[in-house]
Amino acid sequence: MIIVPVKEGENIERALKRFKRKYEKTGVAKELRRRQQFNKPSELRRLQKDRAIYKQKLQQIEE
C-alpha cells in the first residue's frame, strides 16, 4: 500500500503528483497489463528476437 504523508498547508495537487510518481515506480500498472494476457515462452523469445533485429537495423542505419 502506498502512503503519501501530506504536510500541513501543502497543496493537494502536489501530494497527488507525489502519489502518482510513487505508483509509477512500483510498476503496478505495468504488471497488470502484462498479466492480462498469457504469452507462451516461445512467443516471448520470438518477440525478443524481432526487437533485437529491429534495434540492430536502426543502429546500422545510423552508422
PQR file of N, CA, C, O and H, with PARSE charges and radii, in Angstrom:
ATOM      1  N   MET A   1       0.835  -1.173   0.000 -0.4000 1.5000
ATOM      2  CA  MET A   1       0.000   0.000   0.000 -0.0000 2.0000
ATOM      3  C   MET A   1       0.880   1.236   0.000  0.5500 1.7000
ATOM      4  O   MET A   1       1.845   1.321   0.759 -0.5500 1.4000
ATOM      5  N   ILE A   2       0.550   2.173  -0.837 -0.4000 1.5000
ATOM      6  CA  ILE A   2       1.352   3.392  -0.965 -0.0000 2.0000
ATOM      7  C   ILE A   2       0.814   4.445  -0.001  0.5500 1.7000
ATOM      8  O   ILE A   2      -0.378   4.751   0.014 -0.5500 1.4000
ATOM      9  H   ILE A   2      -0.234   2.103  -1.454  0.4000 1.0000
ATOM     10  N   ILE A   3       1.717   4.984   0.796 -0.4000 1.5000
ATOM     11  CA  ILE A   3       1.353   6.019   1.756 -0.0000 2.0000
ATOM     12  C   ILE A   3       2.127   7.284   1.424  0.5500 1.7000
ATOM     13  O   ILE A   3       3.354   7.276   1.319 -0.5500 1.4000
ATOM     14  H   ILE A   3       2.686   4.735   0.785  0.4000 1.0000
ATOM     15  N   VAL A   4       1.372   8.387   1.258 -0.4000 1.5000
ATOM     16  CA  VAL A   4       1.991   9.679   0.974 -0.0000 2.0000
ATOM     17  C   VAL A   4       1.560  10.639   2.070  0.5500 1.7000
ATOM     18  O   VAL A   4       0.412  11.081   2.091 -0.5500 1.4000
ATOM     19  H   VAL A   4       0.375   8.393   1.344  0.4000 1.0000
ATOM     20  N   PRO A   5       2.465  10.963   2.974 -0.5600 1.5000
ATOM     21  CA  PRO A   5       2.088  11.907   4.033  0.2800 2.0000
ATOM     22  C   PRO A   5       1.914  13.320   3.466  0.5500 1.7000
ATOM     23  O   PRO A   5       2.760  13.813   2.720 -0.5500 1.4000
ATOM     24  N   VAL A   6       0.813  13.950   3.830 -0.4000 1.5000
ATOM     25  CA  VAL A   6       0.526  15.308   3.370 -0.0000 2.0000
ATOM     26  C   VAL A   6       0.896  16.265   4.493  0.5500 1.7000
ATOM     27  O   VAL A   6       0.403  16.146   5.614 -0.5500 1.4000
ATOM     28  H   VAL A   6       0.126  13.549   4.436  0.4000 1.0000
ATOM     29  N   LYS A   7       1.768  17.213   4.179 -0.4000 1.5000
ATOM     30  CA  LYS A   7       2.226  18.170   5.181 -0.0000 2.0000
ATOM     31  C   LYS A   7       1.175  19.250   5.409  0.5500 1.7000
ATOM     32  O   LYS A   7       0.290  19.468   4.582 -0.5500 1.4000
ATOM     33  H   LYS A   7       2.169  17.310   3.268  0.4000 1.0000
ATOM     34  N   GLU A   8       1.297  19.910   6.535 -0.4000 1.5000
ATOM     35  CA  GLU A   8       0.370  20.983   6.896 -0.0000 2.0000
ATOM     36  C   GLU A   8       0.453  22.109   5.869  0.5500 1.7000
ATOM     37  O   GLU A   8       1.529  22.649   5.611 -0.5500 1.4000
ATOM     38  H   GLU A   8       2.016  19.733   7.207  0.4000 1.0000
ATOM     39  N   GLY A   9      -0.681  22.454   5.291 -0.4000 1.5000
ATOM     40  CA  GLY A   9      -0.734  23.557   4.336 -0.0000 2.0000
ATOM     41  C   GLY A   9      -0.209  23.197   2.951  0.5500 1.7000
ATOM     42  O   GLY A   9      -0.033  24.086   2.118 -0.5500 1.4000
ATOM     43  H   GLY A   9      -1.555  22.015   5.500  0.4000 1.0000
ATOM     44  N   GLU A  10       0.046  21.916   2.684 -0.4000 1.5000
ATOM     45  CA  GLU A  10       0.569  21.509   1.379 -0.0000 2.0000
ATOM     46  C   GLU A  10      -0.570  21.426   0.363  0.5500 1.7000
ATOM     47  O   GLU A  10      -1.687  21.024   0.686 -0.5500 1.4000
ATOM     48  H   GLU A  10      -0.096  21.195   3.361  0.4000 1.0000
ATOM     49  N   ASN A  11      -0.264  21.808  -0.843 -0.4000 1.5000
ATOM     50  CA  ASN A  11      -1.234  21.770  -1.919 -0.0000 2.0000
ATOM     51  C   ASN A  11      -1.588  20.314  -2.243  0.5500 1.7000
ATOM     52  O   ASN A  11      -0.704  19.463  -2.332 -0.5500 1.4000
ATOM     53  H   ASN A  11       0.643  22.134  -1.106  0.4000 1.0000
ATOM     54  N   ILE A  12      -2.868  20.037  -2.416 -0.4000 1.5000
ATOM     55  CA  ILE A  12      -3.305  18.664  -2.674 -0.0000 2.0000
ATOM     56  C   ILE A  12      -2.797  18.167  -4.031  0.5500 1.7000
ATOM     57  O   ILE A  12      -2.536  16.975  -4.193 -0.5500 1.4000
ATOM     58  H   ILE A  12      -3.587  20.729  -2.344  0.4000 1.0000
ATOM     59  N   GLU A  13      -2.657  19.065  -4.996 -0.4000 1.5000
ATOM     60  CA  GLU A  13      -2.139  18.661  -6.309 -0.0000 2.0000
ATOM     61  C   GLU A  13      -0.708  18.157  -6.203  0.5500 1.7000
ATOM     62  O   GLU A  13      -0.320  17.212  -6.890 -0.5500 1.4000
ATOM     63  H   GLU A  13      -2.869  20.033  -4.864  0.4000 1.0000
ATOM     64  N   ARG A  14       0.070  18.790  -5.341 -0.4000 1.5000
ATOM     65  CA  ARG A  14       1.463  18.362  -5.157 -0.0000 2.0000
ATOM     66  C   ARG A  14       1.528  16.976  -4.510  0.5500 1.7000
ATOM     67  O   ARG A  14       2.348  16.140  -4.890 -0.5500 1.4000
ATOM     68  H   ARG A  14      -0.245  19.557  -4.782  0.4000 1.0000
ATOM     69  N   ALA A  15       0.654  16.746  -3.532 -0.4000 1.5000
ATOM     70  CA  ALA A  15       0.620  15.442  -2.882 -0.0000 2.0000
ATOM     71  C   ALA A  15       0.147  14.364  -3.861  0.5500 1.7000
ATOM     72  O   ALA A  15       0.653  13.242  -3.848 -0.5500 1.4000
ATOM     73  H   ALA A  15      -0.012  17.425  -3.223  0.4000 1.0000
ATOM     74  N   LEU A  16      -0.817  14.708  -4.699 -0.4000 1.5000
ATOM     75  CA  LEU A  16      -1.302  13.771  -5.704 -0.0000 2.0000
ATOM     76  C   LEU A  16      -0.209  13.443  -6.716  0.5500 1.7000
ATOM     77  O   LEU A  16      -0.085  12.302  -7.161 -0.5500 1.4000
ATOM     78  H   LEU A  16      -1.228  15.620  -4.709  0.4000 1.0000
ATOM     79  N   LYS A  17       0.574  14.444  -7.072 -0.4000 1.5000
ATOM     80  CA  LYS A  17       1.683  14.237  -8.001 -0.0000 2.0000
ATOM     81  C   LYS A  17       2.723  13.291  -7.396  0.5500 1.7000
ATOM     82  O   LYS A  17       3.258  12.434  -8.101 -0.5500 1.4000
ATOM     83  H   LYS A  17       0.474  15.371  -6.710  0.4000 1.0000
ATOM     84  N   ARG A  18       3.018  13.436  -6.088 -0.4000 1.5000
ATOM     85  CA  ARG A  18       3.950  12.532  -5.421 -0.0000 2.0000
ATOM     86  C   ARG A  18       3.408  11.113  -5.387  0.5500 1.7000
ATOM     87  O   ARG A  18       4.147  10.147  -5.575 -0.5500 1.4000
ATOM     88  H   ARG A  18       2.584  14.132  -5.516  0.4000 1.0000
ATOM     89  N   PHE A  19       2.083  10.999  -5.141 -0.4000 1.5000
ATOM     90  CA  PHE A  19       1.455   9.681  -5.133 -0.0000 2.0000
ATOM     91  C   PHE A  19       1.587   9.009  -6.497  0.5500 1.7000
ATOM     92  O   PHE A  19       1.940   7.833  -6.582 -0.5500 1.4000
ATOM     93  H   PHE A  19       1.483  11.784  -4.988  0.4000 1.0000
ATOM     94  N   LYS A  20       1.305   9.751  -7.553 -0.4000 1.5000
ATOM     95  CA  LYS A  20       1.393   9.192  -8.905 -0.0000 2.0000
ATOM     96  C   LYS A  20       2.813   8.750  -9.220  0.5500 1.7000
ATOM     97  O   LYS A  20       3.012   7.712  -9.852 -0.5500 1.4000
ATOM     98  H   LYS A  20       1.018  10.706  -7.484  0.4000 1.0000
ATOM     99  N   ARG A  21       3.801   9.521  -8.790 -0.4000 1.5000
ATOM    100  CA  ARG A  21       5.198   9.176  -9.035 -0.0000 2.0000
ATOM    101  C   ARG A  21       5.565   7.879  -8.309  0.5500 1.7000
ATOM    102  O   ARG A  21       6.228   7.012  -8.878 -0.5500 1.4000
ATOM    103  H   ARG A  21       3.640  10.364  -8.276  0.4000 1.0000
ATOM    104  N   LYS A  22       5.132   7.751  -7.049 -0.4000 1.5000
ATOM    105  CA  LYS A  22       5.408   6.527  -6.293 -0.0000 2.0000
ATOM    106  C   LYS A  22       4.712   5.338  -6.925  0.5500 1.7000
ATOM    107  O   LYS A  22       5.270   4.243  -6.987 -0.5500 1.4000
ATOM    108  H   LYS A  22       4.594   8.456  -6.586  0.4000 1.0000
ATOM    109  N   TYR A  23       3.478   5.556  -7.400 -0.4000 1.5000
ATOM    110  CA  TYR A  23       2.707   4.490  -8.032 -0.0000 2.0000
ATOM    111  C   TYR A  23       3.410   3.994  -9.289  0.5500 1.7000
ATOM    112  O   TYR A  23       3.479   2.787  -9.521 -0.5500 1.4000
ATOM    113  H   TYR A  23       3.025   6.445  -7.350  0.4000 1.0000
ATOM    114  N   GLU A  24       3.928   4.899 -10.097 -0.4000 1.5000
ATOM    115  CA  GLU A  24       4.646   4.520 -11.311 -0.0000 2.0000
ATOM    116  C   GLU A  24       5.923   3.746 -10.982  0.5500 1.7000
ATOM    117  O   GLU A  24       6.270   2.794 -11.682 -0.5500 1.4000
ATOM    118  H   GLU A  24       3.872   5.879  -9.909  0.4000 1.0000
ATOM    119  N   LYS A  25       6.617   4.150  -9.924 -0.4000 1.5000
ATOM    120  CA  LYS A  25       7.861   3.476  -9.549 -0.0000 2.0000
ATOM    121  C   LYS A  25       7.627   2.046  -9.095  0.5500 1.7000
ATOM    122  O   LYS A  25       8.494   1.191  -9.280 -0.5500 1.4000
ATOM    123  H   LYS A  25       6.334   4.922  -9.355  0.4000 1.0000
ATOM    124  N   THR A  26       6.467   1.770  -8.501 -0.4000 1.5000
ATOM    125  CA  THR A  26       6.197   0.416  -8.052 -0.0000 2.0000
ATOM    126  C   THR A  26       5.940  -0.533  -9.218  0.5500 1.7000
ATOM    127  O   THR A  26       6.152  -1.738  -9.083 -0.5500 1.4000
ATOM    128  H   THR A  26       5.763   2.465  -8.351  0.4000 1.0000
ATOM    129  N   GLY A  27       5.489  -0.014 -10.361 -0.4000 1.5000
ATOM    130  CA  GLY A  27       5.271  -0.846 -11.538 -0.0000 2.0000
ATOM    131  C   GLY A  27       3.989  -1.647 -11.497  0.5500 1.7000
ATOM    132  O   GLY A  27       3.880  -2.666 -12.179 -0.5500 1.4000
ATOM    133  H   GLY A  27       5.318   0.965 -10.471  0.4000 1.0000
ATOM    134  N   VAL A  28       3.020  -1.217 -10.719 -0.4000 1.5000
ATOM    135  CA  VAL A  28       1.766  -1.947 -10.579 -0.0000 2.0000
ATOM    136  C   VAL A  28       1.004  -1.969 -11.907  0.5500 1.7000
ATOM    137  O   VAL A  28       0.526  -3.023 -12.326 -0.5500 1.4000
ATOM    138  H   VAL A  28       3.108  -0.390 -10.164  0.4000 1.0000
ATOM    139  N   ALA A  29       0.888  -0.833 -12.561 -0.4000 1.5000
ATOM    140  CA  ALA A  29       0.125  -0.766 -13.804 -0.0000 2.0000
ATOM    141  C   ALA A  29       0.774  -1.609 -14.891  0.5500 1.7000
ATOM    142  O   ALA A  29       0.086  -2.291 -15.650 -0.5500 1.4000
ATOM    143  H   ALA A  29       1.276   0.023 -12.221  0.4000 1.0000
ATOM    144  N   LYS A  30       2.097  -1.563 -14.963 -0.4000 1.5000
ATOM    145  CA  LYS A  30       2.811  -2.355 -15.963 -0.0000 2.0000
ATOM    146  C   LYS A  30       2.599  -3.845 -15.729  0.5500 1.7000
ATOM    147  O   LYS A  30       2.404  -4.609 -16.675 -0.5500 1.4000
ATOM    148  H   LYS A  30       2.657  -1.010 -14.346  0.4000 1.0000
ATOM    149  N   GLU A  31       2.639  -4.251 -14.471 -0.4000 1.5000
ATOM    150  CA  GLU A  31       2.436  -5.658 -14.126 -0.0000 2.0000
ATOM    151  C   GLU A  31       1.014  -6.112 -14.466  0.5500 1.7000
ATOM    152  O   GLU A  31       0.818  -7.223 -14.959 -0.5500 1.4000
ATOM    153  H   GLU A  31       2.797  -3.631 -13.703  0.4000 1.0000
ATOM    154  N   LEU A  32       0.026  -5.257 -14.204 -0.4000 1.5000
ATOM    155  CA  LEU A  32      -1.357  -5.603 -14.540 -0.0000 2.0000
ATOM    156  C   LEU A  32      -1.523  -5.787 -16.046  0.5500 1.7000
ATOM    157  O   LEU A  32      -2.162  -6.743 -16.484 -0.5500 1.4000
ATOM    158  H   LEU A  32       0.185  -4.354 -13.804  0.4000 1.0000
ATOM    159  N   ARG A  33      -0.959  -4.890 -16.837 -0.4000 1.5000
ATOM    160  CA  ARG A  33      -1.044  -5.020 -18.293 -0.0000 2.0000
ATOM    161  C   ARG A  33      -0.374  -6.300 -18.759  0.5500 1.7000
ATOM    162  O   ARG A  33      -0.877  -6.968 -19.662 -0.5500 1.4000
ATOM    163  H   ARG A  33      -0.439  -4.113 -16.481  0.4000 1.0000
ATOM    164  N   ARG A  34       0.751  -6.649 -18.158 -0.4000 1.5000
ATOM    165  CA  ARG A  34       1.475  -7.848 -18.551 -0.0000 2.0000
ATOM    166  C   ARG A  34       0.676  -9.107 -18.212  0.5500 1.7000
ATOM    167  O   ARG A  34       0.723 -10.088 -18.955 -0.5500 1.4000
ATOM    168  H   ARG A  34       1.160  -6.106 -17.424  0.4000 1.0000
ATOM    169  N   ARG A  35      -0.048  -9.085 -17.111 -0.4000 1.5000
ATOM    170  CA  ARG A  35      -0.785 -10.273 -16.672 -0.0000 2.0000
ATOM    171  C   ARG A  35      -2.140 -10.445 -17.351  0.5500 1.7000
ATOM    172  O   ARG A  35      -2.771 -11.490 -17.197 -0.5500 1.4000
ATOM    173  H   ARG A  35      -0.086  -8.288 -16.508  0.4000 1.0000
ATOM    174  N   GLN A  36      -2.597  -9.450 -18.094 -0.4000 1.5000
ATOM    175  CA  GLN A  36      -3.905  -9.557 -18.728 -0.0000 2.0000
ATOM    176  C   GLN A  36      -3.932 -10.648 -19.792  0.5500 1.7000
ATOM    177  O   GLN A  36      -4.976 -11.255 -20.032 -0.5500 1.4000
ATOM    178  H   GLN A  36      -2.084  -8.601 -18.219  0.4000 1.0000
ATOM    179  N   GLN A  37      -2.808 -10.897 -20.422 -0.4000 1.5000
ATOM    180  CA  GLN A  37      -2.763 -11.904 -21.463 -0.0000 2.0000
ATOM    181  C   GLN A  37      -1.542 -12.783 -21.257  0.5500 1.7000
ATOM    182  O   GLN A  37      -0.447 -12.289 -20.985 -0.5500 1.4000
ATOM    183  H   GLN A  37      -1.960 -10.404 -20.227  0.4000 1.0000
ATOM    184  N   PHE A  38      -1.734 -14.086 -21.387 -0.4000 1.5000
ATOM    185  CA  PHE A  38      -0.623 -15.009 -21.232 -0.0000 2.0000
ATOM    186  C   PHE A  38       0.054 -15.215 -22.564  0.5500 1.7000
ATOM    187  O   PHE A  38      -0.608 -15.492 -23.565 -0.5500 1.4000
ATOM    188  H   PHE A  38      -2.623 -14.487 -21.608  0.4000 1.0000
ATOM    189  N   ASN A  39       1.383 -15.082 -22.589 -0.4000 1.5000
ATOM    190  CA  ASN A  39       2.168 -15.349 -23.783 -0.0000 2.0000
ATOM    191  C   ASN A  39       3.031 -16.569 -23.532  0.5500 1.7000
ATOM    192  O   ASN A  39       3.674 -16.695 -22.491 -0.5500 1.4000
ATOM    193  H   ASN A  39       1.921 -14.858 -21.777  0.4000 1.0000
ATOM    194  N   LYS A  40       3.031 -17.456 -24.499 -0.4000 1.5000
ATOM    195  CA  LYS A  40       3.848 -18.654 -24.371 -0.0000 2.0000
ATOM    196  C   LYS A  40       5.318 -18.253 -24.402  0.5500 1.7000
ATOM    197  O   LYS A  40       5.666 -17.238 -25.005 -0.5500 1.4000
ATOM    198  H   LYS A  40       2.508 -17.354 -25.345  0.4000 1.0000
ATOM    199  N   PRO A  41       6.184 -19.034 -23.761 -0.5600 1.5000
ATOM    200  CA  PRO A  41       7.608 -18.718 -23.761  0.2800 2.0000
ATOM    201  C   PRO A  41       8.194 -18.632 -25.171  0.5500 1.7000
ATOM    202  O   PRO A  41       9.081 -17.816 -25.421 -0.5500 1.4000
ATOM    203  N   SER A  42       7.707 -19.466 -26.093 -0.4000 1.5000
ATOM    204  CA  SER A  42       8.214 -19.412 -27.462 -0.0000 2.0000
ATOM    205  C   SER A  42       7.834 -18.085 -28.123  0.5500 1.7000
ATOM    206  O   SER A  42       8.613 -17.534 -28.901 -0.5500 1.4000
ATOM    207  H   SER A  42       6.987 -20.129 -25.890  0.4000 1.0000
ATOM    208  N   GLU A  43       6.645 -17.574 -27.818 -0.4000 1.5000
ATOM    209  CA  GLU A  43       6.231 -16.283 -28.359 -0.0000 2.0000
ATOM    210  C   GLU A  43       7.112 -15.164 -27.806  0.5500 1.7000
ATOM    211  O   GLU A  43       7.509 -14.255 -28.536 -0.5500 1.4000
ATOM    212  H   GLU A  43       6.012 -18.021 -27.186  0.4000 1.0000
ATOM    213  N   LEU A  44       7.412 -15.240 -26.515 -0.4000 1.5000
ATOM    214  CA  LEU A  44       8.253 -14.212 -25.899 -0.0000 2.0000
ATOM    215  C   LEU A  44       9.646 -14.198 -26.524  0.5500 1.7000
ATOM    216  O   LEU A  44      10.196 -13.131 -26.795 -0.5500 1.4000
ATOM    217  H   LEU A  44       7.090 -15.978 -25.922  0.4000 1.0000
ATOM    218  N   ARG A  45      10.215 -15.382 -26.752 -0.4000 1.5000
ATOM    219  CA  ARG A  45      11.538 -15.448 -27.384 -0.0000 2.0000
ATOM    220  C   ARG A  45      11.500 -14.863 -28.792  0.5500 1.7000
ATOM    221  O   ARG A  45      12.420 -14.155 -29.202 -0.5500 1.4000
ATOM    222  H   ARG A  45       9.767 -16.249 -26.532  0.4000 1.0000
ATOM    223  N   ARG A  46      10.435 -15.162 -29.529 -0.4000 1.5000
ATOM    224  CA  ARG A  46      10.307 -14.648 -30.893 -0.0000 2.0000
ATOM    225  C   ARG A  46      10.194 -13.125 -30.879  0.5500 1.7000
ATOM    226  O   ARG A  46      10.813 -12.449 -31.701 -0.5500 1.4000
ATOM    227  H   ARG A  46       9.687 -15.738 -29.197  0.4000 1.0000
ATOM    228  N   LEU A  47       9.403 -12.581 -29.943 -0.4000 1.5000
ATOM    229  CA  LEU A  47       9.267 -11.133 -29.836 -0.0000 2.0000
ATOM    230  C   LEU A  47      10.594 -10.474 -29.471  0.5500 1.7000
ATOM    231  O   LEU A  47      10.944  -9.432 -30.026 -0.5500 1.4000
ATOM    232  H   LEU A  47       8.901 -13.131 -29.275  0.4000 1.0000
ATOM    233  N   GLN A  48      11.332 -11.078 -28.540 -0.4000 1.5000
ATOM    234  CA  GLN A  48      12.635 -10.533 -28.163 -0.0000 2.0000
ATOM    235  C   GLN A  48      13.591 -10.547 -29.346  0.5500 1.7000
ATOM    236  O   GLN A  48      14.348  -9.598 -29.551 -0.5500 1.4000
ATOM    237  H   GLN A  48      11.047 -11.924 -28.090  0.4000 1.0000
ATOM    238  N   LYS A  49      13.554 -11.616 -30.118 -0.4000 1.5000
ATOM    239  CA  LYS A  49      14.416 -11.726 -31.289 -0.0000 2.0000
ATOM    240  C   LYS A  49      14.048 -10.664 -32.322  0.5500 1.7000
ATOM    241  O   LYS A  49      14.929 -10.028 -32.901 -0.5500 1.4000
ATOM    242  H   LYS A  49      12.939 -12.386 -29.951  0.4000 1.0000
ATOM    243  N   ASP A  50      12.754 -10.474 -32.552 -0.4000 1.5000
ATOM    244  CA  ASP A  50      12.306  -9.453 -33.502 -0.0000 2.0000
ATOM    245  C   ASP A  50      12.722  -8.052 -33.051  0.5500 1.7000
ATOM    246  O   ASP A  50      13.145  -7.233 -33.867 -0.5500 1.4000
ATOM    247  H   ASP A  50      12.039 -10.991 -32.082  0.4000 1.0000
ATOM    248  N   ARG A  51      12.601  -7.781 -31.753 -0.4000 1.5000
ATOM    249  CA  ARG A  51      13.018  -6.462 -31.241 -0.0000 2.0000
ATOM    250  C   ARG A  51      14.516  -6.252 -31.422  0.5500 1.7000
ATOM    251  O   ARG A  51      14.960  -5.166 -31.794 -0.5500 1.4000
ATOM    252  H   ARG A  51      12.257  -8.446 -31.090  0.4000 1.0000
ATOM    253  N   ALA A  52      15.290  -7.304 -31.154 -0.4000 1.5000
ATOM    254  CA  ALA A  52      16.744  -7.201 -31.292 -0.0000 2.0000
ATOM    255  C   ALA A  52      17.115  -6.938 -32.748  0.5500 1.7000
ATOM    256  O   ALA A  52      17.995  -6.122 -33.022 -0.5500 1.4000
ATOM    257  H   ALA A  52      14.929  -8.186 -30.851  0.4000 1.0000
ATOM    258  N   ILE A  53      16.459  -7.616 -33.679 -0.4000 1.5000
ATOM    259  CA  ILE A  53      16.733  -7.407 -35.103 -0.0000 2.0000
ATOM    260  C   ILE A  53      16.390  -5.980 -35.496  0.5500 1.7000
ATOM    261  O   ILE A  53      17.140  -5.334 -36.228 -0.5500 1.4000
ATOM    262  H   ILE A  53      15.744  -8.279 -33.457  0.4000 1.0000
ATOM    263  N   TYR A  54      15.250  -5.485 -35.009 -0.4000 1.5000
ATOM    264  CA  TYR A  54      14.827  -4.119 -35.317 -0.0000 2.0000
ATOM    265  C   TYR A  54      15.831  -3.090 -34.793  0.5500 1.7000
ATOM    266  O   TYR A  54      16.194  -2.150 -35.500 -0.5500 1.4000
ATOM    267  H   TYR A  54      14.640  -6.009 -34.415  0.4000 1.0000
ATOM    268  N   LYS A  55      16.273  -3.275 -33.555 -0.4000 1.5000
ATOM    269  CA  LYS A  55      17.255  -2.355 -32.971 -0.0000 2.0000
ATOM    270  C   LYS A  55      18.567  -2.396 -33.738  0.5500 1.7000
ATOM    271  O   LYS A  55      19.204  -1.364 -33.948 -0.5500 1.4000
ATOM    272  H   LYS A  55      15.978  -4.039 -32.980  0.4000 1.0000
ATOM    273  N   GLN A  56      18.966  -3.583 -34.152 -0.4000 1.5000
ATOM    274  CA  GLN A  56      20.213  -3.724 -34.890 -0.0000 2.0000
ATOM    275  C   GLN A  56      20.116  -3.006 -36.236  0.5500 1.7000
ATOM    276  O   GLN A  56      21.078  -2.365 -36.658 -0.5500 1.4000
ATOM    277  H   GLN A  56      18.448  -4.421 -33.982  0.4000 1.0000
ATOM    278  N   LYS A  57      18.985  -3.099 -36.909 -0.4000 1.5000
ATOM    279  CA  LYS A  57      18.785  -2.411 -38.176 -0.0000 2.0000
ATOM    280  C   LYS A  57      18.858  -0.902 -37.988  0.5500 1.7000
ATOM    281  O   LYS A  57      19.451  -0.198 -38.804 -0.5500 1.4000
ATOM    282  H   LYS A  57      18.203  -3.620 -36.566  0.4000 1.0000
ATOM    283  N   LEU A  58      18.250  -0.405 -36.903 -0.4000 1.5000
ATOM    284  CA  LEU A  58      18.291   1.036 -36.628 -0.0000 2.0000
ATOM    285  C   LEU A  58      19.736   1.505 -36.409  0.5500 1.7000
ATOM    286  O   LEU A  58      20.130   2.564 -36.898 -0.5500 1.4000
ATOM    287  H   LEU A  58      17.768  -0.978 -36.240  0.4000 1.0000
ATOM    288  N   GLN A  59      20.513   0.717 -35.678 -0.4000 1.5000
ATOM    289  CA  GLN A  59      21.907   1.091 -35.433 -0.0000 2.0000
ATOM    290  C   GLN A  59      22.709   1.093 -36.715  0.5500 1.7000
ATOM    291  O   GLN A  59      23.567   1.956 -36.904 -0.5500 1.4000
ATOM    292  H   GLN A  59      20.193  -0.143 -35.281  0.4000 1.0000
ATOM    293  N   GLN A  60      22.446   0.132 -37.612 -0.4000 1.5000
ATOM    294  CA  GLN A  60      23.156   0.083 -38.874 -0.0000 2.0000
ATOM    295  C   GLN A  60      22.801   1.280 -39.754  0.5500 1.7000
ATOM    296  O   GLN A  60      23.660   1.802 -40.465 -0.5500 1.4000
ATOM    297  H   GLN A  60      21.749  -0.569 -37.459  0.4000 1.0000
ATOM    298  N   ILE A  61      21.564   1.711 -39.711 -0.4000 1.5000
ATOM    299  CA  ILE A  61      21.131   2.874 -40.494 -0.0000 2.0000
ATOM    300  C   ILE A  61      21.832   4.132 -39.985  0.5500 1.7000
ATOM    301  O   ILE A  61      22.231   4.978 -40.786 -0.5500 1.4000
ATOM    302  H   ILE A  61      20.866   1.288 -39.133  0.4000 1.0000
ATOM    303  N   GLU A  62      21.990   4.271 -38.662 -0.4000 1.5000
ATOM    304  CA  GLU A  62      22.647   5.436 -38.094 -0.0000 2.0000
ATOM    305  C   GLU A  62      24.111   5.505 -38.469  0.5500 1.7000
ATOM    306  O   GLU A  62      24.656   6.598 -38.624 -0.5500 1.4000
ATOM    307  H   GLU A  62      21.666   3.585 -38.011  0.4000 1.0000
ATOM    308  N   GLU A  63      24.765   4.351 -38.621 -0.4000 1.5000
ATOM    309  CA  GLU A  63      26.186   4.330 -38.942 -0.0000 2.0000
ATOM    310  C   GLU A  63      26.393   4.494 -40.396  0.5500 1.7000
ATOM    311  O   GLU A  63      27.532   4.502 -40.861 -0.5500 1.4000
ATOM    312  H   GLU A  63      24.322   3.463 -38.495  0.4000 1.0000
TER
END
